[in-house]
Amino acid sequence: MRPNSGEFWSHLFTAQGRNDRTNFWIVFALCWMADALAGSLTREASGNALAELVSLTLIFGSLGVGTLNMIKRLHDMGRSGWWLLAVMVLFAPLAAMGESAWSSDQTSMVAILAYGLLSLAFLLLLGLLPGQRGPNRFDDVHPWWRPRRLGVLSDDEALGEDDL
């Protein structure tokens, strides 16, 4: 059974369920492309109110979808989404120290470097470590769009000849 596009898009906007590694990277790439488009719009159309509104919409939409994506990936690993808040709280002092990143202050540069390395490590942790096999407390199906791997498929989940 393959997901239809409606299931994929509706799954983006919820923190319920789980995301396997493949879906995590697909959604990460979509968010990255939205951010790149927003940056391009901001640079090319400075002063254009409509372009700036579209850019802000893309940035905040990407932030929301990316956060939900990370929460579902944590769910797949058997962890609560609250772990993401803990990580953000731990990273906040580094981000604050690096606020003046483009100054010559070495403390700011070290803070930005540490923040970047820790963020990359967290991203790789989410994207490369396997999730829990089988059902867990966040979802009884792994991942959201695949049929059950454990037990017998119900009549509703059984694959027909069209699905093969």
N, C-alpha and C positions, 0 to 999 in steps of 0.2 A: 504494500500500500504506500503510495507516495502522497505527500501533502499537496493539497491544492493551494493556490495562491491566497485564497481568503483565510485559510487556517494559518499560513505563514505570517501574513500581515497582522492578523488579530492577535497572534501569539507575541508579537513584538511589544505590544502595549500592556502587558500584564506581568506581574512578578510571580504569578502562580506557575507551578510546573518546573521543568528542568530543560536545560540546553546541553546537548552533547558538544564535543569539541568542534565538530564540523560546523554546526549552527552558530556556535560562539564566534568562530572566525569569519563566517559569512556576515553576521550582523556587525561585527567589529569593522569589517571592510566597508559596509554600507555607511556606518557612522563616520568613518574616516573620509570617505568620498563626500559626504554631506558637509563635513567641516572644511574640506578643501574647496568645495564650491562656494561656501559661505565666505571664506577668506578671499577667494578670487573676486566675488561680487563686491566685497567691501573695498578692495584695492582699486578695481576698475571703475566703480561707479560711486566714488566718494561724493557726498552731497546729494545723491539721489535718494529721496526718502523711501521710495518703494523698494529699491535694491537693498537698502539698509534694513528695512522691515523683513524682507525675505531672508536676508542673511541672519538676522537675530532669530527668526523662526527656525531656520535650519540648525543653528548652534544649540538652541535650547531643546529642540526636538531630538537632536543627536545626543545631547547630554542625558536626557530622560531615557531614551531607548538604550543607550549604552549602559546606564546604571541598571536598568531592568535586565539587560543581557547578563551583566556580571552577577546579579542576584540569582538568576536562574542557573547560571553555571555553578555557583556555590551550592545551590540546591542539588545539582547533579552529583556534586562531590560529597553530599550528605551534611553540608554545613548550612547554618542559618544565614539569611541575607544580612543580618545585623553585623556579621563579620566585615562587610564592606564599610559600614559606618566606623567600625573600629580602625580599619586601615586608613580611612580618610582623616580621622582624628589624629592618628599617629603621623600622617604626612603633613598636616596643616602647619606645624611649626617650621618645617623645612620650606614650605611654600612661602610662608610669611617672611622668613629670613632672606629668601631669594627675591623678594619683591623688587628690589633695586638691582636686578640681575645684570643690567648692562652698565652698571657703574664699575669702577676699578677695584671696588672693595672685594678682597679675597674671600671673606666670609660669605658674601652673597654668591660668589661663583661656586664655592664648595657646596653651599646649600642647594643651588640649582642642580649641580652634578649629582649630589646624593639623592635629591628628589627624583631626578630622571632615572637613575639606576634602580632605586627602589620601586618606582612605578613600572619600569620595564620588567623587573623581577616578578612583581605581582601579576602583570599581564601574562608573562610566560607561565607562571604557576597555574593560572586559570586556564590558559589555552592548551597546555601540554599534558598536565596530569589527567589520568583517566578518571571518569566518574564512577560512582558505585554501580555494580552490576545488579540488575533486577530492581524490584520496587524498593523505595525508601520512604521516609516519612513525608516527603514533599510531593511525590507523584508515584502512582502505582505502575506507570508505564514508562519505560526508558527507551529512547527519548520521546517527546510528545507526539511525534508523527509516525512512529513505527509500531507495528502490532506487538502484542505481548510476546516476550521471549520465554517466559516461564508458563507452564501449564498449556491448556488447550485453548485455542481461539474460540470466542463465542461466535454465534451465527452472524452477528453484526460486523465482526472483525475478520471473518474468514475471507481469504483472497479468492476472487473469482478469476475466470480466464482472462478478463479484461485487464486485471492488475498485474499479470505476469509479463 
